[in-house]
Amino acid sequence: MRTRAITTFVALTFLLALIVPEISVAAQWEFSPTRMDLLNRMEADAESDLDVGETGTAEVSGKKNIGRALMFSLVLPGTGQLYAGPWWRALPWLAIEAAGWGVFATYNKKGSDKTDEFEDFADVHFSRTRYLAAEDSIKGLNNDQLPDNFTHTLPPTNTQQYYEMIGKYLLQFGYGWDDATGDDPNGPTLFFDGTTANFFYYSDMRGEANDLLNTANIGMEVVLVNHIISALEAAFLVRQHNKRIENAADLGHLLYYERKLIDGADTRMLTLRIPIK
């Protein structure tokens, strides 16, 4: 189960990292130039297009790429927020990411250790030979057939299913535990009706291991959700940023870049002109 969760998470992250850039290109989301690029561009445009005494409108740019923000936070939550602008917005996502992986690593290790412990216990105290001998005895009492309540077949090797069944179905597999007592093989019941403390001790260990591994899986689920929600928020932050840029662009039509001679010097000026009706 835990291996499947990790595989799913890695595959989903890789797939989205491949798809998002393609979406970005198809949607024509703009890539953001740096501030220095913008300043250099404005200055170059002004010098090439305007002579002294002439005036031109100042263009406002600086949009960021939504697809890039999505991809960043899908790979590592918080990095899309760093790209979007406010660095402090990245801190909660990075903290959740670290906590999720910490929970997964810690409880996965504990669960694996407990799994090794109960499997070692079963290898010592449960006998496949003893159980199969009990099956043969029951067949002799039931026309060479197993009764209907024997619903499971013991795997030929010690697989995960093997360790699950011997600690889950007492009425069938109770015969195999080395401390099993009290069952009457010639009695009216064709199932184990004795007692075995080792079965219950083993079942408790299995339950504890499963609880630990389930907690580890919760940590992995938190990581997966953190990637998705962080990516969505990063996209939202970039969208807000781009909206502010667009609003500033509307104001930019009222800004004029001018070159004038002042006291004999070529002077560049940015002027805000608001028409009064």
C-alpha angles and dihedrals in degrees: 000000000000091000090052091051093052092046092050092049095049093045093049093048092048093047094050091046088057096044101044096065090051090051089049092055093044092050091045093232107180125242115229121241118215122260091251089053090053093050092047091047093051092048093047092048092049094048094047099042105033132062125199109290095024128112134211136176117260115237119222117210139151107123118163130221117259093197092053091051090050093050094047094053093041089059096039120002112235097030091090088054090051088052092048092057120252103089094196090064087069096059100077092048093049090048092050090048092052092045093049094051090043092054091046095049094045099046095037088058092047092046092049091049091049090048090054088049097054092042090053089049091052092048089058102039106030119070121200089196093053092050095047089050089055089050090054091050092051091049088055089057094046108048093276092302134109115243121253093256090066092087100156134064117217109240115243091236134041098265129156088266090053093054091046097051098047090054097042110044108053097168091060106030100031088099091069099061115099094228096049110135140160100044115133107215090194095044128112094264121083094204137065109288099165132090135265124175092190091063092057093042089051092047090053091052091050090050092050091049091050091050091052093048091047089055089051089052090052088056090053091048089052089053092051094048090045091057093050098045093042090053092050092049092048089053090049092051091051090048089053090048092051090048090056089049091052091050089049089050089058088055089045090071087067093050118090128196110213138184116205138165108242116179087343094306126118101242127188117210137181110213130189112215119188115185114228114211 
